[in-house]
Amino acid sequence: TIGRVQGGLRWLDSHGVVDDMMRALEPTDETDAMRELQMPALLHCFSELLDGADTEGAQNLLLERKLISMISPILTAHASPNLHSALAVLRAAASHFIGYRIILFPNQDEPALL
Protein backbone atom coordinates (compact mmCIF):
# COMPACT_ATOMS: atom_id res chain seq x y z
CA THR A 1 0.00 0.00 0.00
CA ILE A 2 1.05 3.60 -0.42
CA GLY A 3 1.16 4.02 3.36
CA ARG A 4 4.01 1.53 3.63
CA VAL A 5 6.39 3.28 1.23
CA GLN A 6 8.69 6.01 2.45
CA GLY A 7 6.78 9.28 2.38
CA GLY A 8 3.46 7.54 1.67
CA LEU A 9 1.74 8.71 4.84
CA ARG A 10 3.01 12.24 4.23
CA TRP A 11 1.59 12.14 0.69
CA LEU A 12 -1.77 10.82 1.86
CA ASP A 13 -1.88 13.48 4.56
CA SER A 14 -1.02 16.30 2.15
CA HIS A 15 -3.87 15.23 -0.14
CA GLY A 16 -6.49 15.17 2.65
CA VAL A 17 -6.89 11.40 2.73
CA VAL A 18 -5.91 11.07 6.39
CA ASP A 19 -8.35 13.85 7.32
CA ASP A 20 -11.14 11.94 5.55
CA MET A 21 -10.15 8.73 7.32
CA MET A 22 -10.18 10.44 10.71
CA ARG A 23 -13.62 11.96 10.02
CA ALA A 24 -14.91 8.48 9.23
CA LEU A 25 -13.95 7.43 12.78
CA GLU A 26 -15.99 10.18 14.42
CA PRO A 27 -19.04 8.82 16.23
CA THR A 28 -22.45 9.52 14.75
CA ASP A 29 -25.91 9.49 16.29
CA GLU A 30 -27.44 7.44 13.52
CA THR A 31 -26.79 3.90 12.41
CA ASP A 32 -25.16 3.79 9.00
CA ALA A 33 -24.92 0.28 7.55
CA MET A 34 -22.35 1.30 4.92
CA ARG A 35 -20.16 2.92 7.57
CA GLU A 36 -20.30 -0.24 9.67
CA LEU A 37 -19.36 -2.36 6.66
CA GLN A 38 -16.39 -0.12 5.88
CA MET A 39 -15.09 0.17 9.45
CA PRO A 40 -12.91 -2.99 9.43
CA ALA A 41 -11.22 -1.83 6.21
CA LEU A 42 -10.70 1.67 7.61
CA LEU A 43 -9.14 0.29 10.78
CA HIS A 44 -6.96 -2.02 8.70
CA CYS A 45 -5.75 1.02 6.73
CA PHE A 46 -4.78 2.76 9.96
CA SER A 47 -2.87 -0.28 11.17
CA GLU A 48 -1.05 -0.45 7.82
CA LEU A 49 -0.24 3.26 7.98
CA LEU A 50 1.19 2.86 11.47
CA ASP A 51 3.15 -0.23 10.45
CA GLY A 52 4.82 1.76 7.68
CA ALA A 53 5.09 5.08 9.50
CA ASP A 54 8.31 6.70 10.57
CA THR A 55 8.51 8.47 13.94
CA GLU A 56 7.09 11.70 12.52
CA GLY A 57 4.15 9.91 10.92
CA ALA A 58 3.40 7.97 14.09
CA GLN A 59 3.45 11.19 16.11
CA ASN A 60 1.08 12.77 13.60
CA LEU A 61 -1.45 9.95 13.89
CA LEU A 62 -1.06 9.19 17.58
CA LEU A 63 -0.31 12.53 19.21
CA GLU A 64 -1.73 15.21 16.94
CA ARG A 65 -4.74 13.31 15.63
CA LYS A 66 -5.24 11.20 18.79
CA LEU A 67 -5.97 8.00 16.89
CA ILE A 68 -6.02 5.83 20.02
CA SER A 69 -8.68 8.06 21.58
CA MET A 70 -10.68 7.91 18.36
CA ILE A 71 -10.76 4.09 18.37
CA SER A 72 -11.27 3.69 22.13
CA PRO A 73 -15.09 3.48 21.81
CA ILE A 74 -14.59 0.48 19.52
CA LEU A 75 -12.14 -1.09 21.98
CA THR A 76 -14.45 -0.62 24.95
CA ALA A 77 -17.80 -1.42 23.30
CA HIS A 78 -19.56 -4.56 24.41
CA ALA A 79 -19.35 -7.20 21.66
CA SER A 80 -17.94 -4.81 19.06
CA PRO A 81 -17.82 -6.42 15.61
CA ASN A 82 -14.73 -4.30 14.90
CA LEU A 83 -12.74 -5.27 17.97
CA HIS A 84 -10.18 -7.37 16.09
CA SER A 85 -9.52 -4.58 13.62
CA ALA A 86 -9.19 -2.00 16.41
CA LEU A 87 -6.77 -4.29 18.25
CA ALA A 88 -4.64 -4.43 15.08
CA VAL A 89 -4.41 -0.63 15.20
CA LEU A 90 -3.45 -0.81 18.88
CA ARG A 91 -0.75 -3.38 18.10
CA ALA A 92 0.64 -1.22 15.30
CA ALA A 93 0.59 1.84 17.58
CA ALA A 94 2.47 -0.06 20.27
CA SER A 95 5.28 -0.79 17.83
CA HIS A 96 6.21 2.91 18.03
CA PHE A 97 7.65 4.37 21.21
CA ILE A 98 5.08 7.16 21.28
CA GLY A 99 2.22 4.71 20.83
CA TYR A 100 3.62 2.46 23.53
CA ARG A 101 3.67 5.43 25.91
CA ILE A 102 0.14 6.52 25.02
CA ILE A 103 -1.17 3.00 25.61
CA LEU A 104 0.65 2.61 28.95
CA PHE A 105 -0.11 6.11 30.21
CA PRO A 106 -3.46 7.09 28.61
CA ASN A 107 -4.21 9.94 31.01
CA GLN A 108 -0.98 11.79 30.35
CA ASP A 109 -1.66 14.80 28.11
CA GLU A 110 1.48 14.52 26.03
CA PRO A 111 3.92 11.68 26.63
CA ALA A 112 7.55 12.67 26.96
CA LEU A 113 9.34 12.24 23.66
CA LEU A 114 12.85 10.84 23.65
QUIGI-V917591 format. One line per field, one symbol per residue. burial: I if it has 24 or more other ideal C-beta (glycine too) atoms within 12 Angstrom, else O. Layout:
burial: ???
//
This chain:
burial: OOIOOOOIIOOIIOOOOIOOIIOIIOOOOOOOOOOOOOIOOIIIIIIIIIIIIIOOIIIIIIIOIOIIIIIOOIIOOOOOOIOOIIIIIIIIIOOIOIIOIIIOOOOOOOIOOO
//
